[in-house]
Amino acid sequence: MSDSNSKSSRPLLGTKVGVVTSDKRDKTRTVEVAYQAKHPKYGKYLRRSQKFQVHDDQNASKLGDRVQIGSCRKLSKTKSWRLVRVVESAPAPADQIAD
């Protein structure tokens, strides 16, 4: 019997990489994805960003982490993305290193 419905074998369609900007809620993170878009008339590239509400089941990510997110079914009114992996952990704050 194949396990095509298991979490590990889901295809990674529509993935994005962004930075966690809020980790205050349980199992939910706010991730900001930055990109460049070309102005339709003048052709100049502009910096744009978009925020996504992401489901993080194990609370694995923290503020400042660079994470990869993938689209999934609607989990709440605003959540339709899930955490795929933590790409890069944020450095620890200086006050925590001193302790």
Phi and psi restraints in degrees (range 20) as a CNS / XPLOR table:
assign (resid 1 and name C) (resid 2 and name N)
       (resid 2 and name CA) (resid 2 and name C) 1.0 -83.7 20.0 2
assign (resid 2 and name N) (resid 2 and name CA)
       (resid 2 and name C) (resid 3 and name N) 1.0 151.4 20.0 2
assign (resid 2 and name C) (resid 3 and name N)
       (resid 3 and name CA) (resid 3 and name C) 1.0 -105.1 20.0 2
assign (resid 3 and name N) (resid 3 and name CA)
       (resid 3 and name C) (resid 4 and name N) 1.0 60.7 20.0 2
assign (resid 3 and name C) (resid 4 and name N)
       (resid 4 and name CA) (resid 4 and name C) 1.0 -71.1 20.0 2
assign (resid 4 and name N) (resid 4 and name CA)
       (resid 4 and name C) (resid 5 and name N) 1.0 -15.9 20.0 2
assign (resid 4 and name C) (resid 5 and name N)
       (resid 5 and name CA) (resid 5 and name C) 1.0 -95.9 20.0 2
assign (resid 5 and name N) (resid 5 and name CA)
       (resid 5 and name C) (resid 6 and name N) 1.0 2.2 20.0 2
assign (resid 5 and name C) (resid 6 and name N)
       (resid 6 and name CA) (resid 6 and name C) 1.0 -73.1 20.0 2
assign (resid 6 and name N) (resid 6 and name CA)
       (resid 6 and name C) (resid 7 and name N) 1.0 157.9 20.0 2
assign (resid 6 and name C) (resid 7 and name N)
       (resid 7 and name CA) (resid 7 and name C) 1.0 -65.2 20.0 2
assign (resid 7 and name N) (resid 7 and name CA)
       (resid 7 and name C) (resid 8 and name N) 1.0 -32.5 20.0 2
assign (resid 7 and name C) (resid 8 and name N)
       (resid 8 and name CA) (resid 8 and name C) 1.0 -73.0 20.0 2
assign (resid 8 and name N) (resid 8 and name CA)
       (resid 8 and name C) (resid 9 and name N) 1.0 -22.5 20.0 2
assign (resid 8 and name C) (resid 9 and name N)
       (resid 9 and name CA) (resid 9 and name C) 1.0 -100.4 20.0 2
assign (resid 9 and name N) (resid 9 and name CA)
       (resid 9 and name C) (resid 10 and name N) 1.0 9.0 20.0 2
assign (resid 9 and name C) (resid 10 and name N)
       (resid 10 and name CA) (resid 10 and name C) 1.0 -68.5 20.0 2
assign (resid 10 and name N) (resid 10 and name CA)
       (resid 10 and name C) (resid 11 and name N) 1.0 137.7 20.0 2
assign (resid 10 and name C) (resid 11 and name N)
       (resid 11 and name CA) (resid 11 and name C) 1.0 -71.5 20.0 2
assign (resid 11 and name N) (resid 11 and name CA)
       (resid 11 and name C) (resid 12 and name N) 1.0 143.2 20.0 2
assign (resid 11 and name C) (resid 12 and name N)
       (resid 12 and name CA) (resid 12 and name C) 1.0 -91.8 20.0 2
assign (resid 12 and name N) (resid 12 and name CA)
       (resid 12 and name C) (resid 13 and name N) 1.0 81.1 20.0 2
assign (resid 12 and name C) (resid 13 and name N)
       (resid 13 and name CA) (resid 13 and name C) 1.0 -96.7 20.0 2
assign (resid 13 and name N) (resid 13 and name CA)
       (resid 13 and name C) (resid 14 and name N) 1.0 136.0 20.0 2
assign (resid 13 and name C) (resid 14 and name N)
       (resid 14 and name CA) (resid 14 and name C) 1.0 67.2 20.0 2
assign (resid 14 and name N) (resid 14 and name CA)
       (resid 14 and name C) (resid 15 and name N) 1.0 48.6 20.0 2
assign (resid 14 and name C) (resid 15 and name N)
       (resid 15 and name CA) (resid 15 and name C) 1.0 -90.4 20.0 2
assign (resid 15 and name N) (resid 15 and name CA)
       (resid 15 and name C) (resid 16 and name N) 1.0 151.0 20.0 2
assign (resid 15 and name C) (resid 16 and name N)
       (resid 16 and name CA) (resid 16 and name C) 1.0 -138.5 20.0 2
assign (resid 16 and name N) (resid 16 and name CA)
       (resid 16 and name C) (resid 17 and name N) 1.0 158.1 20.0 2
assign (resid 16 and name C) (resid 17 and name N)
       (resid 17 and name CA) (resid 17 and name C) 1.0 -119.0 20.0 2
assign (resid 17 and name N) (resid 17 and name CA)
       (resid 17 and name C) (resid 18 and name N) 1.0 130.0 20.0 2
assign (resid 17 and name C) (resid 18 and name N)
       (resid 18 and name CA) (resid 18 and name C) 1.0 -150.2 20.0 2
assign (resid 18 and name N) (resid 18 and name CA)
       (resid 18 and name C) (resid 19 and name N) 1.0 -174.2 20.0 2
assign (resid 18 and name C) (resid 19 and name N)
       (resid 19 and name CA) (resid 19 and name C) 1.0 -115.7 20.0 2
assign (resid 19 and name N) (resid 19 and name CA)
       (resid 19 and name C) (resid 20 and name N) 1.0 136.3 20.0 2
assign (resid 19 and name C) (resid 20 and name N)
       (resid 20 and name CA) (resid 20 and name C) 1.0 -71.7 20.0 2
assign (resid 20 and name N) (resid 20 and name CA)
       (resid 20 and name C) (resid 21 and name N) 1.0 121.6 20.0 2
assign (resid 20 and name C) (resid 21 and name N)
       (resid 21 and name CA) (resid 21 and name C) 1.0 -105.8 20.0 2
assign (resid 21 and name N) (resid 21 and name CA)
       (resid 21 and name C) (resid 22 and name N) 1.0 -14.2 20.0 2
assign (resid 21 and name C) (resid 22 and name N)
       (resid 22 and name CA) (resid 22 and name C) 1.0 -151.3 20.0 2
assign (resid 22 and name N) (resid 22 and name CA)
       (resid 22 and name C) (resid 23 and name N) 1.0 131.6 20.0 2
assign (resid 22 and name C) (resid 23 and name N)
       (resid 23 and name CA) (resid 23 and name C) 1.0 -129.4 20.0 2
assign (resid 23 and name N) (resid 23 and name CA)
       (resid 23 and name C) (resid 24 and name N) 1.0 29.8 20.0 2
assign (resid 23 and name C) (resid 24 and name N)
       (resid 24 and name CA) (resid 24 and name C) 1.0 -78.2 20.0 2
assign (resid 24 and name N) (resid 24 and name CA)
       (resid 24 and name C) (resid 25 and name N) 1.0 -25.1 20.0 2
assign (resid 24 and name C) (resid 25 and name N)
       (resid 25 and name CA) (resid 25 and name C) 1.0 -93.5 20.0 2
assign (resid 25 and name N) (resid 25 and name CA)
       (resid 25 and name C) (resid 26 and name N) 1.0 152.1 20.0 2
assign (resid 25 and name C) (resid 26 and name N)
       (resid 26 and name CA) (resid 26 and name C) 1.0 -75.6 20.0 2
assign (resid 26 and name N) (resid 26 and name CA)
       (resid 26 and name C) (resid 27 and name N) 1.0 125.4 20.0 2
assign (resid 26 and name C) (resid 27 and name N)
       (resid 27 and name CA) (resid 27 and name C) 1.0 63.1 20.0 2
assign (resid 27 and name N) (resid 27 and name CA)
       (resid 27 and name C) (resid 28 and name N) 1.0 17.1 20.0 2
assign (resid 27 and name C) (resid 28 and name N)
       (resid 28 and name CA) (resid 28 and name C) 1.0 -136.2 20.0 2
assign (resid 28 and name N) (resid 28 and name CA)
       (resid 28 and name C) (resid 29 and name N) 1.0 134.4 20.0 2
assign (resid 28 and name C) (resid 29 and name N)
       (resid 29 and name CA) (resid 29 and name C) 1.0 -126.4 20.0 2
assign (resid 29 and name N) (resid 29 and name CA)
       (resid 29 and name C) (resid 30 and name N) 1.0 150.4 20.0 2
assign (resid 29 and name C) (resid 30 and name N)
       (resid 30 and name CA) (resid 30 and name C) 1.0 -102.3 20.0 2
assign (resid 30 and name N) (resid 30 and name CA)
       (resid 30 and name C) (resid 31 and name N) 1.0 122.4 20.0 2
assign (resid 30 and name C) (resid 31 and name N)
       (resid 31 and name CA) (resid 31 and name C) 1.0 -118.0 20.0 2
assign (resid 31 and name N) (resid 31 and name CA)
       (resid 31 and name C) (resid 32 and name N) 1.0 130.6 20.0 2
assign (resid 31 and name C) (resid 32 and name N)
       (resid 32 and name CA) (resid 32 and name C) 1.0 -104.6 20.0 2
assign (resid 32 and name N) (resid 32 and name CA)
       (resid 32 and name C) (resid 33 and name N) 1.0 124.2 20.0 2
assign (resid 32 and name C) (resid 33 and name N)
       (resid 33 and name CA) (resid 33 and name C) 1.0 -107.9 20.0 2
assign (resid 33 and name N) (resid 33 and name CA)
       (resid 33 and name C) (resid 34 and name N) 1.0 120.8 20.0 2
assign (resid 33 and name C) (resid 34 and name N)
       (resid 34 and name CA) (resid 34 and name C) 1.0 -99.9 20.0 2
assign (resid 34 and name N) (resid 34 and name CA)
       (resid 34 and name C) (resid 35 and name N) 1.0 142.9 20.0 2
assign (resid 34 and name C) (resid 35 and name N)
       (resid 35 and name CA) (resid 35 and name C) 1.0 -152.5 20.0 2
assign (resid 35 and name N) (resid 35 and name CA)
       (resid 35 and name C) (resid 36 and name N) 1.0 170.6 20.0 2
assign (resid 35 and name C) (resid 36 and name N)
       (resid 36 and name CA) (resid 36 and name C) 1.0 -113.2 20.0 2
assign (resid 36 and name N) (resid 36 and name CA)
       (resid 36 and name C) (resid 37 and name N) 1.0 136.5 20.0 2
assign (resid 36 and name C) (resid 37 and name N)
       (resid 37 and name CA) (resid 37 and name C) 1.0 -125.8 20.0 2
assign (resid 37 and name N) (resid 37 and name CA)
       (resid 37 and name C) (resid 38 and name N) 1.0 142.5 20.0 2
assign (resid 37 and name C) (resid 38 and name N)
       (resid 38 and name CA) (resid 38 and name C) 1.0 -85.5 20.0 2
assign (resid 38 and name N) (resid 38 and name CA)
       (resid 38 and name C) (resid 39 and name N) 1.0 132.5 20.0 2
assign (resid 38 and name C) (resid 39 and name N)
       (resid 39 and name CA) (resid 39 and name C) 1.0 -65.9 20.0 2
assign (resid 39 and name N) (resid 39 and name CA)
       (resid 39 and name C) (resid 40 and name N) 1.0 132.8 20.0 2
assign (resid 39 and name C) (resid 40 and name N)
       (resid 40 and name CA) (resid 40 and name C) 1.0 -64.8 20.0 2
assign (resid 40 and name N) (resid 40 and name CA)
       (resid 40 and name C) (resid 41 and name N) 1.0 -32.2 20.0 2
assign (resid 40 and name C) (resid 41 and name N)
       (resid 41 and name CA) (resid 41 and name C) 1.0 -95.8 20.0 2
assign (resid 41 and name N) (resid 41 and name CA)
       (resid 41 and name C) (resid 42 and name N) 1.0 -47.0 20.0 2
assign (resid 41 and name C) (resid 42 and name N)
       (resid 42 and name CA) (resid 42 and name C) 1.0 -93.7 20.0 2
assign (resid 42 and name N) (resid 42 and name CA)
       (resid 42 and name C) (resid 43 and name N) 1.0 -16.0 20.0 2
assign (resid 42 and name C) (resid 43 and name N)
       (resid 43 and name CA) (resid 43 and name C) 1.0 81.4 20.0 2
assign (resid 43 and name N) (resid 43 and name CA)
       (resid 43 and name C) (resid 44 and name N) 1.0 -2.8 20.0 2
assign (resid 43 and name C) (resid 44 and name N)
       (resid 44 and name CA) (resid 44 and name C) 1.0 -74.2 20.0 2
assign (resid 44 and name N) (resid 44 and name CA)
       (resid 44 and name C) (resid 45 and name N) 1.0 142.6 20.0 2
assign (resid 44 and name C) (resid 45 and name N)
       (resid 45 and name CA) (resid 45 and name C) 1.0 -85.1 20.0 2
assign (resid 45 and name N) (resid 45 and name CA)
       (resid 45 and name C) (resid 46 and name N) 1.0 128.1 20.0 2
assign (resid 45 and name C) (resid 46 and name N)
       (resid 46 and name CA) (resid 46 and name C) 1.0 -112.8 20.0 2
assign (resid 46 and name N) (resid 46 and name CA)
       (resid 46 and name C) (resid 47 and name N) 1.0 145.9 20.0 2
assign (resid 46 and name C) (resid 47 and name N)
       (resid 47 and name CA) (resid 47 and name C) 1.0 -82.1 20.0 2
assign (resid 47 and name N) (resid 47 and name CA)
       (resid 47 and name C) (resid 48 and name N) 1.0 127.1 20.0 2
assign (resid 47 and name C) (resid 48 and name N)
       (resid 48 and name CA) (resid 48 and name C) 1.0 -127.5 20.0 2
assign (resid 48 and name N) (resid 48 and name CA)
       (resid 48 and name C) (resid 49 and name N) 1.0 157.8 20.0 2
assign (resid 48 and name C) (resid 49 and name N)
       (resid 49 and name CA) (resid 49 and name C) 1.0 -144.6 20.0 2
assign (resid 49 and name N) (resid 49 and name CA)
       (resid 49 and name C) (resid 50 and name N) 1.0 155.7 20.0 2
assign (resid 49 and name C) (resid 50 and name N)
       (resid 50 and name CA) (resid 50 and name C) 1.0 -139.3 20.0 2
assign (resid 50 and name N) (resid 50 and name CA)
       (resid 50 and name C) (resid 51 and name N) 1.0 139.4 20.0 2
assign (resid 50 and name C) (resid 51 and name N)
       (resid 51 and name CA) (resid 51 and name C) 1.0 -103.7 20.0 2
assign (resid 51 and name N) (resid 51 and name CA)
       (resid 51 and name C) (resid 52 and name N) 1.0 139.0 20.0 2
assign (resid 51 and name C) (resid 52 and name N)
       (resid 52 and name CA) (resid 52 and name C) 1.0 -126.7 20.0 2
assign (resid 52 and name N) (resid 52 and name CA)
       (resid 52 and name C) (resid 53 and name N) 1.0 141.9 20.0 2
assign (resid 52 and name C) (resid 53 and name N)
       (resid 53 and name CA) (resid 53 and name C) 1.0 -90.3 20.0 2
assign (resid 53 and name N) (resid 53 and name CA)
       (resid 53 and name C) (resid 54 and name N) 1.0 123.8 20.0 2
assign (resid 53 and name C) (resid 54 and name N)
       (resid 54 and name CA) (resid 54 and name C) 1.0 -120.7 20.0 2
assign (resid 54 and name N) (resid 54 and name CA)
       (resid 54 and name C) (resid 55 and name N) 1.0 137.3 20.0 2
assign (resid 54 and name C) (resid 55 and name N)
       (resid 55 and name CA) (resid 55 and name C) 1.0 -85.3 20.0 2
assign (resid 55 and name N) (resid 55 and name CA)
       (resid 55 and name C) (resid 56 and name N) 1.0 121.1 20.0 2
assign (resid 55 and name C) (resid 56 and name N)
       (resid 56 and name CA) (resid 56 and name C) 1.0 -121.8 20.0 2
assign (resid 56 and name N) (resid 56 and name CA)
       (resid 56 and name C) (resid 57 and name N) 1.0 93.6 20.0 2
assign (resid 56 and name C) (resid 57 and name N)
       (resid 57 and name CA) (resid 57 and name C) 1.0 -61.6 20.0 2
assign (resid 57 and name N) (resid 57 and name CA)
       (resid 57 and name C) (resid 58 and name N) 1.0 -39.9 20.0 2
assign (resid 57 and name C) (resid 58 and name N)
       (resid 58 and name CA) (resid 58 and name C) 1.0 -96.6 20.0 2
assign (resid 58 and name N) (resid 58 and name CA)
       (resid 58 and name C) (resid 59 and name N) 1.0 7.2 20.0 2
assign (resid 58 and name C) (resid 59 and name N)
       (resid 59 and name CA) (resid 59 and name C) 1.0 52.1 20.0 2
assign (resid 59 and name N) (resid 59 and name CA)
       (resid 59 and name C) (resid 60 and name N) 1.0 45.0 20.0 2
assign (resid 59 and name C) (resid 60 and name N)
       (resid 60 and name CA) (resid 60 and name C) 1.0 -78.4 20.0 2
assign (resid 60 and name N) (resid 60 and name CA)
       (resid 60 and name C) (resid 61 and name N) 1.0 -28.2 20.0 2
assign (resid 60 and name C) (resid 61 and name N)
       (resid 61 and name CA) (resid 61 and name C) 1.0 -95.9 20.0 2
assign (resid 61 and name N) (resid 61 and name CA)
       (resid 61 and name C) (resid 62 and name N) 1.0 157.9 20.0 2
assign (resid 61 and name C) (resid 62 and name N)
       (resid 62 and name CA) (resid 62 and name C) 1.0 -135.8 20.0 2
assign (resid 62 and name N) (resid 62 and name CA)
       (resid 62 and name C) (resid 63 and name N) 1.0 175.0 20.0 2
assign (resid 62 and name C) (resid 63 and name N)
       (resid 63 and name CA) (resid 63 and name C) 1.0 -57.5 20.0 2
assign (resid 63 and name N) (resid 63 and name CA)
       (resid 63 and name C) (resid 64 and name N) 1.0 128.8 20.0 2
assign (resid 63 and name C) (resid 64 and name N)
       (resid 64 and name CA) (resid 64 and name C) 1.0 92.2 20.0 2
assign (resid 64 and name N) (resid 64 and name CA)
       (resid 64 and name C) (resid 65 and name N) 1.0 -8.6 20.0 2
assign (resid 64 and name C) (resid 65 and name N)
       (resid 65 and name CA) (resid 65 and name C) 1.0 -69.4 20.0 2
assign (resid 65 and name N) (resid 65 and name CA)
       (resid 65 and name C) (resid 66 and name N) 1.0 145.0 20.0 2
assign (resid 65 and name C) (resid 66 and name N)
       (resid 66 and name CA) (resid 66 and name C) 1.0 -92.5 20.0 2
assign (resid 66 and name N) (resid 66 and name CA)
       (resid 66 and name C) (resid 67 and name N) 1.0 123.3 20.0 2
assign (resid 66 and name C) (resid 67 and name N)
       (resid 67 and name CA) (resid 67 and name C) 1.0 -128.6 20.0 2
assign (resid 67 and name N) (resid 67 and name CA)
       (resid 67 and name C) (resid 68 and name N) 1.0 157.2 20.0 2
assign (resid 67 and name C) (resid 68 and name N)
       (resid 68 and name CA) (resid 68 and name C) 1.0 -105.8 20.0 2
assign (resid 68 and name N) (resid 68 and name CA)
       (resid 68 and name C) (resid 69 and name N) 1.0 131.1 20.0 2
assign (resid 68 and name C) (resid 69 and name N)
       (resid 69 and name CA) (resid 69 and name C) 1.0 -120.9 20.0 2
assign (resid 69 and name N) (resid 69 and name CA)
       (resid 69 and name C) (resid 70 and name N) 1.0 153.2 20.0 2
assign (resid 69 and name C) (resid 70 and name N)
       (resid 70 and name CA) (resid 70 and name C) 1.0 -132.6 20.0 2
assign (resid 70 and name N) (resid 70 and name CA)
       (resid 70 and name C) (resid 71 and name N) 1.0 150.5 20.0 2
assign (resid 70 and name C) (resid 71 and name N)
       (resid 71 and name CA) (resid 71 and name C) 1.0 -72.9 20.0 2
assign (resid 71 and name N) (resid 71 and name CA)
       (resid 71 and name C) (resid 72 and name N) 1.0 151.6 20.0 2
assign (resid 71 and name C) (resid 72 and name N)
       (resid 72 and name CA) (resid 72 and name C) 1.0 -151.1 20.0 2
assign (resid 72 and name N) (resid 72 and name CA)
       (resid 72 and name C) (resid 73 and name N) 1.0 -174.6 20.0 2
assign (resid 72 and name C) (resid 73 and name N)
       (resid 73 and name CA) (resid 73 and name C) 1.0 -67.2 20.0 2
assign (resid 73 and name N) (resid 73 and name CA)
       (resid 73 and name C) (resid 74 and name N) 1.0 161.9 20.0 2
assign (resid 73 and name C) (resid 74 and name N)
       (resid 74 and name CA) (resid 74 and name C) 1.0 -65.4 20.0 2
assign (resid 74 and name N) (resid 74 and name CA)
       (resid 74 and name C) (resid 75 and name N) 1.0 122.8 20.0 2
assign (resid 74 and name C) (resid 75 and name N)
       (resid 75 and name CA) (resid 75 and name C) 1.0 -101.5 20.0 2
assign (resid 75 and name N) (resid 75 and name CA)
       (resid 75 and name C) (resid 76 and name N) 1.0 -25.3 20.0 2
assign (resid 75 and name C) (resid 76 and name N)
       (resid 76 and name CA) (resid 76 and name C) 1.0 -156.8 20.0 2
assign (resid 76 and name N) (resid 76 and name CA)
       (resid 76 and name C) (resid 77 and name N) 1.0 -167.7 20.0 2
assign (resid 76 and name C) (resid 77 and name N)
       (resid 77 and name CA) (resid 77 and name C) 1.0 -61.4 20.0 2
assign (resid 77 and name N) (resid 77 and name CA)
       (resid 77 and name C) (resid 78 and name N) 1.0 -38.4 20.0 2
assign (resid 77 and name C) (resid 78 and name N)
       (resid 78 and name CA) (resid 78 and name C) 1.0 -113.0 20.0 2
assign (resid 78 and name N) (resid 78 and name CA)
       (resid 78 and name C) (resid 79 and name N) 1.0 -11.6 20.0 2
assign (resid 78 and name C) (resid 79 and name N)
       (resid 79 and name CA) (resid 79 and name C) 1.0 -97.7 20.0 2
assign (resid 79 and name N) (resid 79 and name CA)
       (resid 79 and name C) (resid 80 and name N) 1.0 116.3 20.0 2
assign (resid 79 and name C) (resid 80 and name N)
       (resid 80 and name CA) (resid 80 and name C) 1.0 -139.8 20.0 2
assign (resid 80 and name N) (resid 80 and name CA)
       (resid 80 and name C) (resid 81 and name N) 1.0 24.1 20.0 2
assign (resid 80 and name C) (resid 81 and name N)
       (resid 81 and name CA) (resid 81 and name C) 1.0 -130.1 20.0 2
assign (resid 81 and name N) (resid 81 and name CA)
       (resid 81 and name C) (resid 82 and name N) 1.0 151.3 20.0 2
assign (resid 81 and name C) (resid 82 and name N)
       (resid 82 and name CA) (resid 82 and name C) 1.0 -127.8 20.0 2
assign (resid 82 and name N) (resid 82 and name CA)
       (resid 82 and name C) (resid 83 and name N) 1.0 154.7 20.0 2
assign (resid 82 and name C) (resid 83 and name N)
       (resid 83 and name CA) (resid 83 and name C) 1.0 -77.0 20.0 2
assign (resid 83 and name N) (resid 83 and name CA)
       (resid 83 and name C) (resid 84 and name N) 1.0 125.5 20.0 2
assign (resid 83 and name C) (resid 84 and name N)
       (resid 84 and name CA) (resid 84 and name C) 1.0 -90.8 20.0 2
assign (resid 84 and name N) (resid 84 and name CA)
       (resid 84 and name C) (resid 85 and name N) 1.0 -51.8 20.0 2
assign (resid 84 and name C) (resid 85 and name N)
       (resid 85 and name CA) (resid 85 and name C) 1.0 -163.5 20.0 2
assign (resid 85 and name N) (resid 85 and name CA)
       (resid 85 and name C) (resid 86 and name N) 1.0 160.0 20.0 2
assign (resid 85 and name C) (resid 86 and name N)
       (resid 86 and name CA) (resid 86 and name C) 1.0 -91.2 20.0 2
assign (resid 86 and name N) (resid 86 and name CA)
       (resid 86 and name C) (resid 87 and name N) 1.0 114.2 20.0 2
assign (resid 86 and name C) (resid 87 and name N)
       (resid 87 and name CA) (resid 87 and name C) 1.0 -75.9 20.0 2
assign (resid 87 and name N) (resid 87 and name CA)
       (resid 87 and name C) (resid 88 and name N) 1.0 -46.7 20.0 2
assign (resid 87 and name C) (resid 88 and name N)
       (resid 88 and name CA) (resid 88 and name C) 1.0 -146.6 20.0 2
assign (resid 88 and name N) (resid 88 and name CA)
       (resid 88 and name C) (resid 89 and name N) 1.0 127.9 20.0 2
assign (resid 88 and name C) (resid 89 and name N)
       (resid 89 and name CA) (resid 89 and name C) 1.0 -79.5 20.0 2
assign (resid 89 and name N) (resid 89 and name CA)
       (resid 89 and name C) (resid 90 and name N) 1.0 147.7 20.0 2
assign (resid 89 and name C) (resid 90 and name N)
       (resid 90 and name CA) (resid 90 and name C) 1.0 -74.9 20.0 2
assign (resid 90 and name N) (resid 90 and name CA)
       (resid 90 and name C) (resid 91 and name N) 1.0 146.7 20.0 2
assign (resid 90 and name C) (resid 91 and name N)
       (resid 91 and name CA) (resid 91 and name C) 1.0 -65.6 20.0 2
assign (resid 91 and name N) (resid 91 and name CA)
       (resid 91 and name C) (resid 92 and name N) 1.0 149.3 20.0 2
assign (resid 91 and name C) (resid 92 and name N)
       (resid 92 and name CA) (resid 92 and name C) 1.0 -69.4 20.0 2
assign (resid 92 and name N) (resid 92 and name CA)
       (resid 92 and name C) (resid 93 and name N) 1.0 142.9 20.0 2
assign (resid 92 and name C) (resid 93 and name N)
       (resid 93 and name CA) (resid 93 and name C) 1.0 -61.9 20.0 2
assign (resid 93 and name N) (resid 93 and name CA)
       (resid 93 and name C) (resid 94 and name N) 1.0 152.6 20.0 2
assign (resid 93 and name C) (resid 94 and name N)
       (resid 94 and name CA) (resid 94 and name C) 1.0 -62.7 20.0 2
assign (resid 94 and name N) (resid 94 and name CA)
       (resid 94 and name C) (resid 95 and name N) 1.0 -32.3 20.0 2
assign (resid 94 and name C) (resid 95 and name N)
       (resid 95 and name CA) (resid 95 and name C) 1.0 -70.8 20.0 2
assign (resid 95 and name N) (resid 95 and name CA)
       (resid 95 and name C) (resid 96 and name N) 1.0 -26.8 20.0 2
assign (resid 95 and name C) (resid 96 and name N)
       (resid 96 and name CA) (resid 96 and name C) 1.0 -77.8 20.0 2
assign (resid 96 and name N) (resid 96 and name CA)
       (resid 96 and name C) (resid 97 and name N) 1.0 -29.9 20.0 2
assign (resid 96 and name C) (resid 97 and name N)
       (resid 97 and name CA) (resid 97 and name C) 1.0 -69.6 20.0 2
assign (resid 97 and name N) (resid 97 and name CA)
       (resid 97 and name C) (resid 98 and name N) 1.0 -36.9 20.0 2
assign (resid 97 and name C) (resid 98 and name N)
       (resid 98 and name CA) (resid 98 and name C) 1.0 -67.3 20.0 2
assign (resid 98 and name N) (resid 98 and name CA)
       (resid 98 and name C) (resid 99 and name N) 1.0 -28.2 20.0 2
